[in-house]
Amino acid sequence: MLIQPVNRKEFVERTFPREYSVMVYTDGNHYYAKDSSGNIICTDSPTACIQEAVNAVANGGTVYIKRGTYYLSSRINIVNNNIRIIGEGGRGWYSGSGSTVLVSPTNDYAIYIRGEGTSIELITINGNNQGNGIFVSDAYGLLFDRIRIENCDIGIMSAPDRYNSDILVLHPFIYKCKRGIVLDANLSAPNPWHSELWTIVGGTVYGKSDAYIDVGIELIRFDFITIIGTLVAYANLAFRIAAADGKGWVTMYSPKVDAVTNGMLIEDGYVDAYGVDFIGTTGYAVRIYDAARNKISIRSNKPMIMQLAKDATNASFYDIYTKELIHMTTAIRTIEYASIIRSGPLYTPDLYIQAYTSYTGERLHLQTFAPDGVIYDRLTITSYENPARVHIKNAVLNVQKDLQHSTPVDGDIYIDSTNSRLCVYLSGVWKCTQLT
């Protein structure tokens, strides 16, 4: 049985809504909006017709904007709930502007959202190098699905007066916007809150090889953000995590960077990053300010340079070449059934752990959890002094017999089972005592 090729026209048309409340369209000279019964409700400018369509579905519904270029003289305000706006999408969304294009007004955003349940799909927004993309304020339960935003200062800005919560961004393509996605708060509001519960899945934030953008994704005032597999390329900085209030959690799964000056700057906030995949950085891969030193956990696909601030001035850094950096005051990850933790070659450990002295004076505390539920203390290292005292509890120190290092150092222990001797390497020689 032969596999039939996909009919491209049919495939593209499947993205069109079968049912809609209002359709906005152009014949190339004039702009119209008509309802699902075919009644014309607008014959005016593109801004007026799109806004009229949005207002017509105030109680919820779908606005379908057909292919064409719509030059906006002012932003489109979406302030009611459960409104879906869908463009015609079509081939070229990724490699070029899609077929439904909104051109932003000068010095303003194309779309302003304040409400619940809004969905923007298969729309291209072109800032025309003088406007911006989407502004989100006090919104809940939004979906941005396969939107393209290009040629602007800011692609998506979240700056709520109170909150922006539970927002999903699926496979965005943000191109040549100086700041791709910015999550912040409106500090001029009486009770400003942060952007929370955003999830960004896939997609790209891109500049050009000869025109780098400033920053790809910028988290300033936020909480509980998830980023999955999003690529940033041709940027001066791919990811900036500021956590201006000193709080904010972000979890990143396989964040990707290619052809950027710097990879990730962590100024403050709790960061848990898995499968970091950074290539093509000419500056630092990861830089961590002093305020965030105890709040980060990073695992990369391969060893890379992570810079840690030496003090609170953030003026100088020391480099760690590693695959994993755990630098948290609280336990965030549990590894079960682990039998081996293995480090790589010299200066390239797979696992790099720095433990800070707690109020009890402990620097590193190892426990094991028995099948009967009993927790046993095994190894404790106390004191911030050098040397530190090591305590072994509920454990037997076992040294394999007849085993020597090829290049022993002072302090090595060797059991000579043939002659029943216990030997210690001191001052360049083995010194042994007879065991009876």
C-alpha positions in Angstrom: 0.0 0.0 0.0 1.5 3.3 -1.0 1.5 6.2 1.4 -0.3 9.1 -0.2 1.4 12.5 0.0 -0.2 15.2 2.1 -2.2 17.7 0.1 -0.4 20.9 1.2 -3.5 23.1 0.5 -5.7 20.9 2.5 -3.2 20.7 5.3 -2.9 24.5 5.5 -6.7 24.9 5.4 -7.1 22.7 8.4 -5.7 25.5 10.5 -8.7 27.7 9.5 -11.6 27.8 11.9 -14.6 25.8 10.6 -16.8 28.1 12.7 -16.3 31.7 13.6 -18.3 34.5 15.2 -16.8 37.4 13.1 -14.6 37.4 10.0 -12.3 40.3 9.2 -11.0 40.5 5.6 -9.8 42.8 2.9 -10.2 42.9 -0.9 -6.9 44.8 -1.3 -8.5 48.2 -1.1 -11.1 48.1 1.6 -11.5 46.4 5.0 -14.6 44.6 6.3 -16.0 42.6 9.2 -19.0 40.4 8.9 -20.7 38.1 11.4 -21.3 34.4 11.0 -24.7 35.2 9.4 -23.0 37.2 6.7 -24.1 40.6 8.0 -21.5 43.3 7.4 -20.8 45.0 10.7 -17.8 47.2 9.6 -16.5 48.8 6.4 -13.8 51.0 7.8 -10.1 51.0 8.5 -8.3 47.8 9.5 -8.0 49.0 13.1 -11.7 49.8 13.3 -12.9 46.6 11.8 -10.7 44.3 13.9 -11.7 46.2 17.1 -15.3 46.1 16.1 -15.0 42.3 15.6 -13.4 41.9 19.0 -16.1 44.0 20.6 -18.8 42.0 18.9 -17.7 38.8 20.7 -17.6 40.4 24.1 -19.3 37.3 25.6 -16.8 34.9 24.0 -16.3 33.8 20.4 -13.8 33.5 17.5 -12.5 36.4 15.4 -11.1 35.0 12.1 -8.7 37.5 10.4 -8.2 36.4 6.8 -5.0 36.7 4.9 -3.8 40.3 4.2 -1.7 43.1 5.7 -3.6 45.2 8.3 -1.9 48.5 9.2 -3.0 49.5 12.6 -3.3 53.2 13.6 -3.8 52.3 17.3 -3.6 49.1 19.3 -6.3 46.4 19.4 -7.8 46.2 23.0 -9.0 42.9 24.2 -10.6 43.4 27.6 -13.3 40.8 27.7 -13.0 37.1 28.4 -12.8 33.9 26.2 -12.0 35.5 22.9 -10.1 33.6 20.3 -8.3 35.5 17.5 -7.0 33.3 14.7 -5.2 34.2 11.5 -4.9 32.3 8.3 -1.4 31.1 9.0 -0.2 29.1 6.1 3.2 28.3 4.6 5.9 30.7 5.3 5.0 31.4 9.0 8.5 30.3 10.1 10.7 31.3 7.1 8.8 34.5 6.3 5.8 36.5 7.5 2.6 34.5 7.7 -0.4 35.4 5.5 -2.2 37.4 8.2 -0.1 40.3 9.2 -0.9 43.1 11.7 1.5 46.1 11.4 1.9 47.7 14.8 1.1 51.4 15.3 4.0 53.8 15.9 5.3 53.6 19.4 2.6 51.3 20.6 1.7 47.6 20.8 -0.4 45.9 18.2 -2.5 44.0 20.8 -3.3 44.8 24.4 -4.9 42.0 26.5 -6.6 42.4 29.9 -9.0 39.6 30.7 -9.3 35.8 30.9 -9.2 33.0 28.3 -7.9 34.9 25.3 -6.2 33.0 22.5 -4.1 34.4 19.8 -3.2 31.9 17.0 -1.4 32.0 13.6 -1.0 35.7 13.6 2.1 37.7 12.4 2.8 41.0 14.1 5.3 43.3 12.3 6.5 46.2 14.4 7.9 47.9 11.3 10.8 49.0 13.4 8.7 51.5 15.2 6.1 49.5 17.2 5.9 46.5 19.5 4.1 43.1 19.6 1.7 42.1 22.5 1.2 43.7 25.9 -0.4 41.6 28.6 -1.8 43.2 31.7 -3.9 41.5 34.4 -4.8 38.4 32.3 -5.4 34.8 33.2 -5.5 31.6 31.2 -4.1 32.9 27.9 -2.8 31.0 24.9 -0.4 32.3 22.2 -0.1 29.6 19.6 2.4 29.8 16.7 2.5 33.5 16.6 5.3 35.4 14.7 6.4 38.8 16.0 9.1 40.7 14.1 10.9 44.0 13.7 10.1 45.6 17.0 11.6 46.7 20.3 9.7 44.2 22.5 7.9 41.1 21.2 5.8 40.1 24.2 5.7 42.3 27.4 4.0 41.1 30.6 3.7 44.0 33.1 0.5 43.5 35.2 -1.0 46.0 37.6 -2.0 43.0 39.7 -1.2 39.7 38.1 -0.6 37.8 34.9 -1.1 34.1 35.5 -1.4 30.7 33.8 -0.2 31.8 30.3 1.0 29.3 27.6 3.2 30.4 24.7 3.5 27.6 22.1 6.2 27.6 19.5 6.6 31.4 19.0 8.8 32.8 16.4 10.1 36.2 17.5 12.5 37.7 15.0 14.6 40.9 15.1 12.9 42.3 18.3 15.4 43.9 20.6 13.9 42.2 23.6 12.0 39.0 22.8 9.8 38.1 25.8 9.9 40.2 28.9 8.1 39.2 32.2 7.9 42.0 34.7 5.4 44.1 36.7 3.9 47.6 36.4 5.7 49.4 39.2 3.5 52.5 38.7 0.4 50.5 39.9 -0.8 50.9 43.5 -0.1 47.2 44.3 2.1 45.8 41.5 2.5 42.1 41.3 4.6 39.9 39.1 4.1 37.6 36.1 3.5 34.1 37.2 2.8 30.6 35.9 4.0 31.3 32.4 5.0 28.3 30.2 7.0 28.8 27.0 7.3 25.7 24.8 9.7 25.5 21.9 10.0 28.2 19.3 12.8 30.6 18.7 13.8 34.1 19.5 16.1 35.3 16.8 18.2 38.3 15.7 20.4 38.3 12.6 24.1 37.5 12.1 24.8 41.1 11.4 22.2 42.6 13.8 22.1 40.9 17.2 19.1 41.6 19.5 19.7 42.8 23.0 18.2 39.9 25.0 16.1 36.9 24.1 14.0 36.1 27.2 14.1 38.4 30.2 12.6 37.5 33.5 12.5 40.5 35.9 9.6 40.1 38.3 8.1 36.6 38.1 7.3 33.4 39.8 6.9 29.8 38.7 8.1 30.1 35.1 8.7 27.1 32.9 10.8 27.2 29.6 11.0 24.1 27.5 13.3 23.7 24.6 13.2 27.4 23.4 16.1 28.5 21.2 17.7 31.9 21.3 20.2 32.9 18.6 22.0 36.0 17.3 21.6 37.9 20.6 23.9 39.8 22.9 22.3 37.9 25.8 20.1 34.9 25.4 18.5 34.6 28.9 18.4 37.2 31.7 17.0 36.1 35.0 16.9 39.1 37.3 14.3 38.4 40.0 14.3 42.0 41.1 12.4 41.2 44.3 14.9 38.5 45.2 12.3 35.8 44.7 10.9 34.0 41.7 11.3 30.4 40.6 12.1 29.3 37.0 12.5 25.8 35.7 14.2 25.3 32.3 14.2 22.1 30.3 16.8 21.9 27.5 17.1 25.7 26.9 19.0 26.2 23.7 21.5 28.9 22.6 23.4 29.3 19.4 25.5 32.2 18.0 25.2 34.6 20.9 27.6 36.8 22.8 26.5 35.6 26.3 24.3 32.7 27.3 22.6 33.1 30.6 22.9 35.8 33.2 21.4 35.0 36.7 21.2 38.1 38.8 18.9 36.6 41.4 16.1 34.1 41.8 15.8 30.3 42.1 16.8 28.6 38.9 16.6 24.9 38.1 17.9 24.2 34.6 18.1 20.7 33.0 19.9 19.7 29.8 21.3 23.2 29.1 22.4 23.1 25.5 24.6 26.2 24.7 26.8 26.4 21.7 28.4 29.3 19.8 28.8 31.7 22.8 31.7 34.1 22.4 31.4 35.4 25.9 30.3 33.5 29.0 27.9 30.6 28.9 26.4 31.1 32.4 27.2 34.0 34.8 25.8 33.9 38.3 25.7 37.0 40.6 26.4 36.7 44.3 22.7 37.1 45.3 21.8 34.0 43.3 24.8 31.8 44.4 22.7 29.7 46.8 19.7 29.4 44.6 20.7 27.6 41.4 20.9 24.1 40.1 22.2 23.7 36.5 22.8 20.5 34.5 24.2 20.9 31.0 24.7 18.4 28.2 28.4 18.8 28.2 31.0 20.6 30.4 31.0 24.4 30.0 32.3 27.4 31.8 30.0 28.7 34.5 31.1 31.9 36.2 30.4 32.6 39.9 30.7 36.1 41.4 33.5 36.3 44.0 31.6 38.8 46.2 28.5 41.0 46.3 30.0 43.6 44.0 29.7 41.2 41.0 32.8 42.9 39.7 34.9 39.7 39.3 34.1 36.1 38.8 35.9 32.7 38.9 35.3 30.1 36.3 34.0 26.5 36.9 34.3 24.1 34.0 31.7 21.5 34.7 28.5 19.7 33.5 26.6 20.2 36.7 26.5 23.0 39.3 24.3 22.6 42.4 24.4 25.7 44.6 21.2 25.8 46.6 20.5 26.2 50.3 17.5 24.0 50.1 17.2 20.5 48.7 15.4 20.6 45.4 16.3 17.3 43.7 16.1 13.8 45.0 18.1 11.0 43.3 16.8 7.5 44.0 18.5 4.2 43.4 21.8 6.0 42.5 24.8 3.7 42.9 27.6 5.7 41.2 28.5 9.4 41.1 31.4 9.7 38.7 33.5 12.7 37.9 35.2 13.4 34.6 38.8 14.2 33.8 40.8 16.6 35.8 39.2 20.0 36.1 36.1 18.8 34.3 33.9 17.2 37.0 30.5 15.9 36.0 29.2 16.9 39.4 30.3 20.0 41.2 28.9 20.7 44.7 29.8 23.6 47.0 28.3 23.2 50.5 27.9 26.2 52.7 28.1 26.0 56.5 24.7 25.8 58.1 23.7 27.2 61.5 24.7 23.8 63.0 28.2 24.2 61.6 27.8 21.4 59.1 29.2 21.8 55.6 28.2 18.5 54.1 25.8 15.9 55.5 25.3 12.5 53.9 22.4 10.2 54.9 21.0 7.0 53.6 17.4 5.9 53.7 16.9 2.2 54.6 14.1 0.1 53.2 12.5 0.0 56.7 12.2 3.7 56.7 15.1 4.4 59.1 17.4 7.3 58.1 21.0 6.7 59.0 23.7 9.4 59.3 26.7 8.3 57.4 29.2 11.1 56.8 29.3 14.6 58.1 31.9 17.3 57.5 31.8 20.2 59.9 33.4 23.6 60.2 34.2 26.1 57.6 37.9 26.0 58.7 40.6 24.2 56.8 41.0 21.4 57.7 37.5 20.4 58.6 36.6 17.5 60.9 35.0 14.5 59.2 32.6 12.3 61.2 31.6 8.8 60.1 28.5 7.4 61.8 26.7 4.1 61.5 29.3 3.1 58.9 32.5 1.1 58.7 35.5 2.6 57.0 36.8 -0.1 54.7 40.1 0.1 52.8 40.7 -2.5 50.1 43.7 -4.7 50.9 46.8 -4.8 48.7 45.8 -1.7 46.8 48.2 1.1 46.2 48.1 4.2 44.0 50.7 4.3 41.3 51.8 7.7 42.6 51.1 7.7 46.3 50.9 10.9 48.3 51.4 11.6 52.0 48.5 10.3 54.0 47.7 7.3 51.7 46.8 4.1 53.6 47.8 0.6 52.4 47.0 -2.8 53.8 49.7 -5.4 53.1 47.7 -8.7 53.6 50.6 -10.9 52.7 52.7 -9.7 55.6 49.8 -8.6 57.8 51.0 -4.9 57.9 49.2 -1.6 57.9 51.2 1.1 56.1 50.9 4.9 55.8 52.7 6.9 53.2 54.7 9.7 54.9 57.6 11.9 53.8 57.8 10.1 50.5 58.0 6.5 51.9 55.7 3.8 53.2 55.9 3.3 56.9 54.4 0.1 58.2 53.4 -1.5 61.4 52.9 -5.2 62.0 49.4 -6.4 62.7 48.9 -9.2 65.3 
